[in-house]
Structure formats: structure tokens, C-alpha cells
Amino acid sequence: MTYVIAEPCVDVKDRACVDECPVDCIYEGKRSLYIHPDECVDCGACEPVCPVEAIFYEDDVPPQWSDYYKANVDFFEKIGSPGGAQKTGPFDFDHPVIEAVEPRG
């Protein structure tokens, strides 16, 4: 099981979750952040600090954002498991689910 970042993060990317994550498993895409499902230790530290309430435990993702679980998992098919977001820096792509979201203001 893992945590998932959903639609409220798109084009916001506040990064409070990144600062709180003890295992550096929250990676940055072009428009959203992603939690690596194999690197996440399910500590839950990221969830309460998210100012837009975009982070959910895998089983608690609201139905309207159910595609975000797959988006978080599939994002890492390209990059594998780098073992820490700080050393990779931001990526210049997103999962198609995120790309399809209408840009915010």
C-alpha cells in the first residue's frame, strides 16, 4: 500500500509534502508531484501537511480521482526507482492523466 497524490496538486505543487517526507520518495513532474509506490514507507507524514488536501492513502482516494493511483504508479515506469527525489530533480513530463487536466490560472 502507498499514498497517492491526486488532482488538487496539479499546477500547485506546494512541496510541503516533499519537505516532510523522511524517505525522499515524492518526485516532481512538470505539473504535479508523485509518490513512488515502492519507496514510500506508508508513514503518512505527507498527508496532513498538504495545503490543498491532494494526498490520500491508496484505499481512500475519492472515486472522482481513482485514476490518480494508476498515474502515480505508471509515472515511475519511465524512471524506475531512482532511490531519492533530491538527486533526480524535477522531471519534464507528466502522466497522461495529469496532462489531460485543464491548466489552472
C-alpha positions as CSV (number, residue, x, y, z in Angstrom):
1,M,0.0,0.0,0.0
2,T,1.1,3.6,-0.6
3,Y,-0.1,7.2,-0.6
4,V,-1.3,8.8,-3.8
5,I,-1.2,12.4,-4.9
6,A,-4.5,13.4,-6.7
7,E,-5.9,16.3,-8.8
8,P,-5.7,19.1,-6.3
9,C,-1.9,19.1,-6.7
10,V,-1.9,19.7,-10.4
11,D,-0.4,23.1,-11.2
12,V,0.0,23.8,-7.4
13,K,3.0,21.6,-6.4
14,D,3.2,23.2,-2.9
15,R,6.1,20.8,-1.9
16,A,5.3,20.9,1.9
17,C,4.9,17.1,1.5
18,V,8.4,16.9,0.0
19,D,9.9,18.7,3.0
20,E,8.1,16.3,5.4
21,C,8.9,13.0,3.7
22,P,11.5,11.1,5.6
23,V,12.5,8.8,2.7
24,D,12.6,11.3,-0.2
25,C,10.0,9.4,-2.3
26,I,8.0,12.3,-3.6
27,Y,9.1,13.2,-7.1
28,E,8.3,16.3,-9.2
29,G,6.8,16.1,-12.6
30,K,6.1,19.1,-14.9
31,R,2.7,19.9,-13.4
32,S,2.3,17.5,-10.4
33,L,4.1,15.6,-7.7
34,Y,4.1,11.8,-7.5
35,I,4.8,9.4,-4.7
36,H,6.9,6.4,-5.6
37,P,4.9,3.3,-4.6
38,D,8.0,1.2,-3.9
39,E,9.9,3.8,-2.0
40,C,7.1,5.1,0.2
41,V,7.1,3.6,3.7
42,D,3.5,4.5,4.4
43,C,4.4,6.8,7.3
44,G,1.7,9.3,6.4
45,A,3.8,12.3,7.2
46,C,3.0,13.9,3.9
47,E,-0.8,13.8,4.1
48,P,-1.5,16.3,6.9
49,V,0.9,19.0,5.6
50,C,-0.6,19.2,2.1
51,P,-2.4,22.6,2.0
52,V,-4.7,21.5,-0.9
53,E,-5.6,18.1,0.6
54,A,-4.3,16.2,-2.5
55,I,-2.7,13.2,-0.7
56,F,-4.7,10.1,0.1
57,Y,-4.0,6.7,1.4
58,E,-4.4,4.3,-1.6
59,D,-7.7,2.9,-0.3
60,D,-9.1,6.3,0.5
61,V,-8.7,8.1,-2.9
62,P,-12.0,9.7,-3.7
63,P,-13.8,8.0,-6.6
64,Q,-13.5,11.0,-8.9
65,W,-9.7,10.8,-8.7
66,S,-9.4,7.0,-8.8
67,D,-7.2,7.3,-12.0
68,Y,-4.6,9.0,-9.9
69,Y,-3.5,5.8,-8.3
70,K,-2.5,4.4,-11.7
71,A,-1.0,7.7,-12.7
72,N,1.3,7.7,-9.6
73,V,2.4,4.1,-10.3
74,D,2.8,4.5,-14.1
75,F,4.8,7.7,-13.8
76,F,7.7,5.6,-12.5
77,E,7.7,3.1,-15.4
78,K,10.0,5.5,-17.3
79,I,12.3,6.3,-14.5
80,G,12.3,3.2,-12.3
81,S,13.3,3.5,-8.7
82,P,16.0,6.2,-8.5
83,G,16.2,5.9,-4.7
84,G,15.5,9.5,-3.9
85,A,13.9,12.5,-5.5
86,Q,16.5,15.1,-4.4
87,K,19.2,13.5,-6.6
88,T,17.0,13.4,-9.7
89,G,15.4,16.8,-9.5
90,P,12.2,17.7,-11.4
91,F,11.2,15.7,-14.5
92,D,9.9,17.5,-17.6
93,F,6.9,15.2,-18.2
94,D,3.7,14.0,-16.5
95,H,1.4,11.1,-16.7
96,P,-1.3,11.5,-19.4
97,V,-4.0,11.7,-16.7
98,I,-2.3,14.9,-15.4
99,E,-1.6,16.2,-18.9
100,A,-5.3,16.0,-19.6
101,V,-6.2,18.3,-16.6
102,E,-7.2,21.8,-17.7
103,P,-4.4,24.2,-16.7
104,R,-5.1,26.4,-13.8
105,G,-5.0,30.1,-14.0
